[in-house]
C-alpha cells in the first residue's frame, strides 16, 4: 500500500510540474514469477486486462523501475524486466546528468551497465541512476539503482557504468504499475510515420 501511495504521489508531482491533470494511472499486483526463476529474465504478475493493466505500462519494484508490460491475459501480465538481455532502457546519471543506455549483465538479476556516458560526466560510486522519461514507460526521475563502479579508461571516449539495480527481483512479492494513455498516442504516431513510403 505504501508503494501504491508513493506511485500515486509521484504521478501527482509530475502533473504539478506540467501544470495540468495527471494522466498516469497506477495499480498494484503480486509477483507470480520473478526474473532469475528457472533462469528466465521475465516477470509475471497477477494483474491483467480486467484490472486495467495494458501493454506498455511501467512496473516498479520497491519504488525502483523494474520493467515494462509487454502482454496481458485477463488476470496476468508479462513484464520485460530491466535484466532482459535484449532490452535497452533510457537512463541518466542523477536528475541533470548525461543520458545513456541501460543494458543487462548476462546472468545477473542484480546489476546492469550504462553505456554511452562520456568521460566528461563525473560519475561516482553511490550516484543515483534515474529514468529519463524518453522511452515513455516511466516518468522522468524514477530511480533505477545506484552506481557501483566505473569501467574503462580515459583513453576511451565513453565510460561504462556498473549499476546495482534497486528493483529486488529475487525477493519482491509486490509491484506497482504505471500507465499513461498518452504513450499509446505517441506510439501510434511513430507506427503511422514508419508505415509511410
C-alpha positions in Angstrom: 0.0 0.0 0.0 2.9 2.3 0.7 4.3 1.7 -2.8 0.9 2.4 -4.4 0.6 5.6 -2.5 4.2 6.6 -3.4 3.5 6.0 -7.1 0.2 8.0 -6.9 2.1 10.9 -5.2 4.8 10.7 -7.9 2.2 10.9 -10.6 0.6 14.0 -8.9 4.0 15.6 -8.6 4.6 15.1 -12.4 1.2 16.7 -13.0 2.2 19.8 -10.9 5.4 20.1 -13.0 3.3 20.1 -16.2 0.6 22.5 -14.9 -2.1 20.1 -16.0 -4.0 17.0 -14.8 -2.1 13.8 -14.4 -2.9 11.0 -16.8 -0.6 8.5 -15.1 -2.7 5.6 -13.8 -1.4 3.3 -11.1 -2.3 -0.2 -9.9 -1.0 -2.9 -7.6 -0.1 -6.5 -8.4 1.6 -9.5 -6.8 4.6 -11.2 -8.4 3.9 -14.7 -9.6 7.3 -15.3 -11.3 10.5 -13.3 -10.8 13.5 -12.8 -13.1 16.0 -15.4 -12.2 13.3 -18.1 -11.5 14.3 -21.0 -13.8 16.8 -18.8 -15.5 14.2 -16.5 -17.1 14.6 -12.7 -17.4 10.8 -12.3 -17.4 8.4 -11.3 -14.6 4.8 -12.4 -14.4 2.3 -10.5 -12.2 -1.3 -11.3 -11.2 -2.9 -8.3 -12.9 -4.2 -8.1 -16.4 -6.7 -6.5 -18.7 -9.6 -6.9 -16.3 -7.6 -4.9 -13.7 -6.8 -2.2 -16.2 -3.2 -3.3 -16.9 -2.2 -2.7 -20.5 0.9 -3.5 -22.6 3.3 -0.5 -22.3 2.8 0.1 -18.6 5.9 0.5 -16.5 6.4 -1.6 -13.4 8.1 -0.5 -10.1 9.6 -2.8 -7.5 10.2 -1.4 -4.1 10.0 2.1 -5.7 12.5 1.4 -8.4 12.0 0.9 -12.2 11.7 -2.8 -12.8 10.3 -3.3 -16.4 7.6 -2.9 -19.0 4.4 -4.9 -19.5 4.5 -6.5 -23.0 1.5 -8.8 -22.9 -1.6 -9.4 -20.7 -4.3 -12.0 -20.3 -7.5 -11.3 -18.4 -5.7 -11.6 -15.0 -2.0 -11.9 -15.7 0.7 -9.6 -17.1 4.1 -10.5 -18.7 6.8 -8.0 -17.8 10.0 -7.4 -19.8 12.5 -6.8 -16.9 15.5 -4.5 -16.9 17.6 -7.7 -16.8 16.3 -9.0 -20.2 19.4 -9.4 -22.5 17.7 -7.8 -25.5 16.2 -4.8 -23.7 17.7 -1.3 -23.6 16.4 1.5 -21.3 16.9 5.3 -21.3 18.5 6.5 -18.1 20.6 9.4 -16.8 23.1 10.0 -14.1 21.2 11.8 -11.4 18.5 14.3 -12.3 20.7 16.5 -14.5 23.5 14.3 -15.8 24.1 12.7 -19.2 21.7 10.2 -20.6 22.8 6.7 -21.7 21.6 3.2 -22.4 21.0 0.7 -19.6 21.7 -2.9 -20.6 21.7 -6.1 -18.7 24.6 -8.0 -17.4 24.2 -11.6 -18.7 23.0 -14.0 -16.0 22.9 -11.3 -13.3 19.5 -10.0 -12.0 21.1 -7.5 -9.5 23.3 -5.5 -11.8 23.2 -3.7 -15.2 25.5 -1.4 -17.1 25.0 2.1 -18.5 26.7 2.7 -21.9 27.4 6.0 -23.8 28.3 8.2 -20.8 31.2 10.4 -21.8 34.2 10.8 -19.5 33.4 14.5 -19.2 30.5 13.4 -17.0 31.8 12.8 -13.4 30.3 9.6 -12.1 31.0 8.4 -8.6 30.0 5.2 -6.7 26.7 5.8 -4.9 25.3 8.2 -7.5 21.7 7.6 -8.3 20.7 6.4 -11.8 17.3 7.8 -12.9 14.9 7.3 -15.8 14.8 10.0 -18.5 11.2 9.6 -19.4 12.2 9.4 -23.1 11.1 5.8 -23.6 7.6 6.6 -22.4 7.5 3.7 -20.0 8.2 5.8 -16.9 8.0 9.4 -16.0 11.4 11.2 -15.7 13.3 10.8 -12.4 12.2 7.4 -11.3 15.2 5.8 -9.6 16.7 2.7 -11.3 19.6 2.0 -9.0 23.0 3.2 -7.8 26.4 3.4 -9.3 28.6 0.7 -8.1 31.7 1.0 -10.3 33.0 2.8 -13.5 34.9 0.7 -16.1 37.2 1.8 -18.9 40.0 4.4 -19.0 40.1 8.0 -20.1 41.7 7.0 -23.4 38.2 5.6 -24.3 35.6 8.2 -25.4 32.9 6.7 -23.1 32.9 5.1 -19.7 30.8 2.0 -18.7 28.9 2.5 -15.5 28.1 -0.6 -13.4 24.7 -0.1 -11.7 23.3 -2.0 -8.7 19.6 -2.3 -9.6 17.2 -1.1 -6.9 14.4 -3.5 -8.1 14.5 -6.5 -5.8 13.8 -9.2 -8.4 14.6 -12.3 -6.3 12.8 -11.0 -3.1 10.0 -8.7 -4.2 6.5 -10.1 -4.0 4.5 -6.9 -4.8 4.9 -4.3 -7.6 3.1 -1.1 -8.7 2.4 -0.5 -12.3 2.1 2.9 -14.1 0.4 3.6 -17.3 -0.1 6.8 -19.3 -2.7 6.8 -22.2 -0.6 9.5 -23.9 2.1 6.9 -24.5 -0.3 4.9 -26.7 -1.0 8.0 -28.8 2.7 8.7 -29.2 3.5 5.1 -30.2 0.7 5.3 -32.8 2.3 8.4 -34.3 5.6 6.5 -34.6 3.9 3.5 -36.2 2.0 5.7 -38.6 5.1 7.6 -39.7 7.1 4.3 -40.2 4.4 2.8 -42.5 4.5 5.8 -44.9 6.6 5.4 -48.0 
